[in-house]
Amino acid sequence: MKRKLLFCISSICVIAMMAGLFMLITMSSMYREGAETYESLMQHLTVVPPRGPVPIQTPAAPEPPDGEPMEAPDEDRPGVFRLPDHIVLPEVNFAALYEINSDVVGWLILEGTPIHYPVVHGSDNVHYLHHLFDGRRSNVGTLFVDTYNLPGFVDRNTIIYGHHMQDGSMFAALENYNSQAFFDANPWIFLLTPEGNYVIQLFAGYLTDVYASSWRRDFADDSDFETWIRERRDRSDFVSTVEVGPTDRVVTLSTCSTVFFNARYVVVGKLTPIA
């Protein structure tokens, strides 16, 4: 009887070990496939050379017509972000990406982290949880805009979802915004689109659950929107000086968290065109 019991226990342990090994191999293969897929898409990005020195001689500025003020350059206009000279954003060949996946709407970059991925906008909020950008099934998934958002990032709040992968890929780095130091070093996330490039100027990052109001897209009026913005700030793990007005658009980046059941970590920022 004891031998039979020991044999059963040993068999269960062996089966458990084999199952664990199988899961480990499967997960490693999944992460590798995801990494290779998104790495291959980098061929459709072109790094633009840094800005060169200002020429010694420049054409004289045109004189404004009598009685008319000169139009300010784009980078000096309110509501436009001037890219610092030390940041060089790539040019994205969206035509090539469209040939692979016609749902592509942008490319998201958080410098110094693995977040350097295409963004899609599909017909539901399920498909891209389990499919890579090229259509292959994988739990790595793809970064995707909430299907109920309007195209073109024109809503007051556009939501982008992404997995929190254990290898640090996809949106795992977002949870680092629970630190003021990380925010101070990374106050911007860049969104490149076929229509133009944007900076997401972050003003809040916090832990929440799936039943919270973090994913609102519609607001009754300006006051309702401003109240929602203030509530994000009040919950934030970091302090930001970014000002958000009633006419601004924001982007909410959302990912899972293991802190508690159904936990989510969200980061919110003002969407501003880059000059």
matplotlib code that plots the C-alpha trace (Angstrom):
import matplotlib.pyplot as plt

x = [0.0, 2.8, 4.6, 1.4, 1.0, 4.6, 4.2, 1.1, 2.7, 5.8, 3.7, 1.7, 5.0, 6.4, 3.2, 3.2, 6.9, 6.2, 3.2, 5.2, 8.0, 5.5, 4.0, 7.4, 8.4, 5.1, 5.4, 9.0, 8.0, 5.1, 7.3, 9.9, 7.4, 5.9, 9.3, 10.4, 7.1, 7.4, 11.1, 10.5, 8.1, 11.0, 12.1, 9.2, 10.7, 13.3, 15.4, 15.7, 19.1, 19.4, 18.9, 22.0, 23.5, 21.6, 23.0, 25.2, 23.1, 19.3, 16.8, 15.3, 11.9, 9.1, 7.7, 4.0, 1.5, 0.6, -1.6, -1.4, 0.6, 3.1, 1.9, 3.8, 5.8, 4.2, 6.4, 5.5, 1.7, -0.3, -1.4, 1.6, 4.6, 8.2, 10.3, 13.5, 16.6, 18.0, 14.9, 14.7, 11.5, 11.5, 9.4, 6.9, 6.0, 2.3, 1.6, 3.8, 2.2, -1.3, -0.4, 0.2, -2.8, -5.3, -6.3, -3.1, -3.7, -0.4, 2.9, 3.5, 7.0, 8.0, 11.8, 14.0, 11.4, 10.1, 7.1, 7.8, 4.9, 2.2, -1.3, -4.5, -8.2, -10.3, -14.0, -14.1, -12.2, -11.4, -9.6, -6.3, -6.0, -5.1, -3.6, -0.3, -0.2, 0.4, -2.8, -1.2, -2.9, -0.9, -1.6, 1.0, -1.6, -1.4, -1.8, -5.3, -7.6, -11.0, -13.4, -16.0, -13.6, -13.9, -11.1, -8.3, -7.9, -10.6, -12.5, -12.0, -10.6, -9.1, -8.3, -5.4, -5.2, -2.1, -1.1, 1.2, 3.5, 5.8, 8.9, 8.4, 7.0, 3.9, 2.5, 4.3, 6.5, 3.4, 3.3, 6.7, 4.7, 3.9, 7.2, 7.7, 11.3, 10.2, 7.7, 10.3, 12.6, 9.8, 7.1, 6.2, 4.9, 5.0, 2.2, 3.0, 0.1, -0.5, -2.0, 0.8, 2.9, 1.8, 3.2, 1.1, 2.0, 1.3, -0.5, -1.7, -0.9, -2.7, -3.9, -7.6, -10.1, -12.2, -15.3, -13.8, -14.6, -11.1, -12.4, -15.0, -15.2, -18.2, -18.8, -21.9, -20.2, -16.9, -17.5, -18.0, -14.8, -12.8, -14.1, -13.0, -9.5, -9.2, -10.2, -7.4, -4.9, -6.1, -5.5, -2.1, 1.1, 3.1, 2.7, 2.6, 2.4, 0.8, -2.4, -5.5, -8.3, -11.9, -11.0, -8.0, -8.0, -6.5, -5.3, -5.6, -3.2, -4.5, -2.9, -3.4, -1.8, -1.3, -1.7, -5.2, -7.9, -9.1, -6.5, -5.5, -2.8, -3.7, -1.6, -3.3, -1.9, -2.9, -2.6, -0.7, 0.5, 4.3, 5.4]
y = [0.0, 2.4, 1.6, 2.3, 5.6, 6.6, 5.6, 7.8, 10.8, 10.4, 10.1, 13.3, 15.2, 14.1, 15.1, 18.5, 19.0, 18.1, 20.4, 23.2, 22.6, 22.6, 25.9, 27.4, 26.3, 27.6, 31.0, 31.3, 30.5, 33.0, 35.8, 35.0, 35.0, 38.3, 39.9, 38.8, 40.0, 43.5, 43.7, 42.8, 45.8, 48.2, 47.9, 50.2, 53.0, 55.4, 57.3, 60.9, 62.4, 65.0, 68.6, 70.1, 73.5, 76.6, 78.1, 81.2, 83.1, 82.8, 84.5, 87.6, 87.3, 88.7, 92.0, 91.7, 93.6, 97.1, 96.8, 93.0, 91.1, 88.5, 84.9, 83.2, 80.1, 76.8, 76.0, 79.3, 78.8, 77.7, 74.1, 73.0, 71.1, 72.0, 68.8, 69.2, 69.0, 65.9, 63.9, 62.4, 60.6, 58.1, 58.4, 55.6, 54.0, 53.7, 52.6, 49.5, 48.8, 49.2, 46.4, 44.1, 45.3, 47.8, 48.5, 50.4, 54.0, 54.9, 54.0, 54.6, 55.3, 55.6, 56.1, 53.9, 51.2, 48.3, 50.4, 51.0, 49.4, 49.9, 50.8, 49.5, 50.3, 47.2, 46.3, 45.0, 45.1, 41.3, 40.3, 42.2, 40.8, 37.5, 38.4, 39.9, 42.8, 40.4, 38.4, 35.4, 34.2, 35.0, 36.2, 38.9, 40.7, 44.2, 47.7, 48.8, 51.8, 51.2, 50.2, 52.8, 55.7, 57.7, 57.4, 60.0, 60.5, 63.2, 62.2, 64.0, 60.8, 58.1, 54.8, 52.6, 49.1, 46.8, 43.7, 43.7, 40.9, 39.2, 39.7, 43.5, 43.8, 45.6, 47.9, 46.5, 49.6, 51.8, 50.6, 52.3, 55.6, 54.7, 56.5, 60.3, 59.7, 57.6, 60.3, 63.1, 61.1, 60.2, 62.9, 62.3, 59.4, 60.0, 59.0, 59.0, 58.8, 59.0, 62.5, 63.9, 63.3, 64.0, 64.1, 62.7, 65.1, 63.0, 64.4, 61.3, 57.7, 55.5, 52.0, 51.3, 48.6, 47.6, 49.3, 52.8, 55.7, 55.8, 54.7, 57.3, 58.6, 60.9, 63.9, 65.9, 69.3, 71.1, 71.1, 67.3, 66.9, 69.2, 67.4, 64.1, 65.5, 66.8, 63.4, 61.8, 64.3, 63.6, 59.9, 60.2, 58.6, 61.5, 65.3, 67.0, 70.6, 69.9, 72.1, 70.5, 72.7, 71.9, 72.0, 69.6, 66.0, 63.3, 59.8, 57.1, 54.1, 51.1, 47.8, 45.0, 44.9, 42.0, 44.2, 42.8, 41.0, 43.0, 45.7, 48.1, 50.7, 53.7, 56.6, 59.7, 62.6, 65.6, 65.0, 67.8, 68.1, 68.3, 71.4]
z = [0.0, 0.9, -2.4, -4.3, -2.5, -3.1, -6.7, -7.1, -5.4, -7.6, -10.7, -9.8, -9.1, -12.5, -14.3, -12.5, -13.5, -17.1, -17.2, -15.7, -18.2, -21.1, -19.9, -19.6, -23.1, -24.5, -22.8, -24.0, -27.5, -27.3, -26.1, -28.7, -31.5, -30.3, -30.0, -33.5, -35.0, -33.7, -34.3, -37.9, -38.2, -37.3, -40.9, -41.8, -39.6, -40.8, -38.3, -39.3, -38.9, -36.0, -36.9, -38.3, -37.4, -38.3, -41.6, -41.2, -43.7, -43.7, -45.9, -44.5, -42.9, -45.2, -44.1, -43.0, -45.0, -43.6, -40.5, -40.4, -37.7, -38.7, -38.1, -35.4, -36.3, -35.4, -32.4, -30.8, -31.1, -28.1, -28.2, -30.2, -28.8, -29.9, -30.0, -28.0, -30.2, -28.5, -29.4, -32.9, -33.8, -36.7, -39.8, -40.1, -43.5, -42.7, -46.3, -45.8, -42.4, -44.0, -46.4, -43.4, -41.3, -42.5, -38.9, -38.2, -36.9, -35.2, -33.7, -29.9, -28.4, -24.8, -25.0, -22.9, -22.6, -24.7, -25.7, -29.4, -31.1, -33.8, -32.6, -34.3, -34.2, -34.7, -34.9, -31.3, -28.0, -28.0, -31.2, -30.6, -27.0, -28.7, -32.1, -33.2, -35.6, -38.5, -37.6, -36.0, -32.8, -29.7, -26.1, -26.6, -28.6, -30.1, -28.7, -29.8, -29.5, -27.9, -30.7, -29.5, -29.9, -33.1, -35.6, -35.6, -31.9, -32.0, -28.9, -25.6, -24.2, -26.5, -24.8, -25.8, -24.3, -24.1, -22.1, -19.1, -20.2, -17.7, -19.8, -19.7, -23.2, -24.5, -21.8, -18.8, -18.4, -17.7, -14.1, -13.6, -13.4, -9.8, -9.2, -9.3, -10.4, -13.4, -14.5, -14.1, -16.4, -18.8, -18.9, -22.6, -24.7, -28.5, -30.9, -34.6, -37.0, -40.7, -40.2, -38.0, -34.9, -31.3, -27.8, -25.0, -22.1, -19.0, -16.1, -14.1, -13.5, -11.0, -10.0, -10.3, -11.0, -14.0, -12.5, -12.2, -14.4, -16.0, -19.4, -20.0, -23.6, -23.4, -21.1, -20.5, -20.8, -20.2, -16.4, -16.4, -18.4, -16.1, -13.0, -14.5, -15.2, -11.6, -10.3, -12.3, -10.9, -7.3, -7.7, -9.5, -8.2, -9.6, -9.7, -13.1, -14.1, -17.5, -17.8, -19.4, -20.5, -21.6, -25.3, -25.0, -26.0, -23.8, -24.2, -21.6, -21.7, -19.9, -18.8, -16.3, -12.9, -10.4, -7.3, -6.8, -8.7, -11.8, -11.1, -13.9, -14.1, -16.3, -17.5, -18.8, -20.9, -23.0, -26.7, -28.4, -32.0, -32.5, -34.5]

ax = plt.figure().add_subplot(projection="3d")
ax.plot(x, y, z, "-o")
ax.set_aspect("equal")
plt.show()
